[in-house]
């Protein structure tokens, strides 16, 4: 009878351990899903912030260009050959950079 009682106690402990392991496995799956959701939310927030910064920079460049366009036109009218040389130099530099493999 004592052997049967030990066997029953051991089986009940094993059953409890199995239940605990299943519960732990379920909790870990939920945690992994929660971490994935949090990471996705953070990524979306970073993308929105990046888009906002890009919009701000674009706006600043556009404002600067509009403010300095007339000055640039005057310089080109006063020194057209120099303006062409600068444009060709910039084009050559950009071509070299973009064609580089």
N, C-alpha and C positions, 0 to 999 in steps of 0.2 A: 503494500500500500504506500509506503514511503517513496518507493521508486516511481509510482504513478503520480504522486503529488509533485515530485521534482520535475517530472516530464511535463505535467500540466503547467507548472510555474515557468518552465523554460519556454514552452510553446507560447504562453501568454506574453512573455517578455519579447520573444521574437516577433509576435504579431504587433506588439506595441512599437517595436523598432521599425518594422516595415511601414506602419502607418506614419511614424515620424519621418521616415525617409521620403515617403510619397508626399507628405505635406511640405517638407523642405524642398523637394524637387518642384512642386507647384509654385512655392514662394519664389524660388530662383527664376523660374520662367517669367513670373510676373515682374520681378525686379529687372530682368533683362529687357522686357518690353517697356518698362517705365524709363529705363536709362536711354533706350532708343528714342522714345518720344521726347524726352528732355533734350537729347542731342539734336534732334530734328528741329525742335522749337528754337534752340539757340542758333542753329545754322540759318533758319529763316530770318531771325532777328538780325544776324550779321549781314545777310544779303540785303535786307531792307536798309540797314545803316550804310552799306556800301553804295547802294543806289542813290541814297540821299546825298552822300558825299560827292558822288560823280555828278549829280545834278548841280550841286553848289559850285563845284570846280568848273563845270561847263558854263554856268552863268557868269562866274568871275572872268573866265577867259573871253567870253562873248562881250562882256562889259569893257574889258581892257582893249579888245580889238576895236570895238566901236569908238572908244575914246581916242585911240591912237591911229585910226585909219587915215584921217586927214593929214596928220603929220607924215605918215608914210607916203601918201600920195605926193605931197610936196617934195619930199626927198627924192622920189623916183623921177619927178618932173625936172628937178634941178640937176640930177646926176644919173641919166638913164643908162649909160654904159656901166657905171659902177653897180647899179641895181641889177643889170643883166648878169654881170660877173658873179655877184653874190648869189643870185638865183641858180645859176649853173653850178656853182660850188656846192650849194646846199643840195641840189638835185643829185650831183655826183656822190656826195657823202651818203645821202639816203639810199641811193642805188647800191652802193657798196655794202652798206649795212644789210639791206634787204636781200641782196643776192648771195650773201655769205651763207655757207651751208655748214 
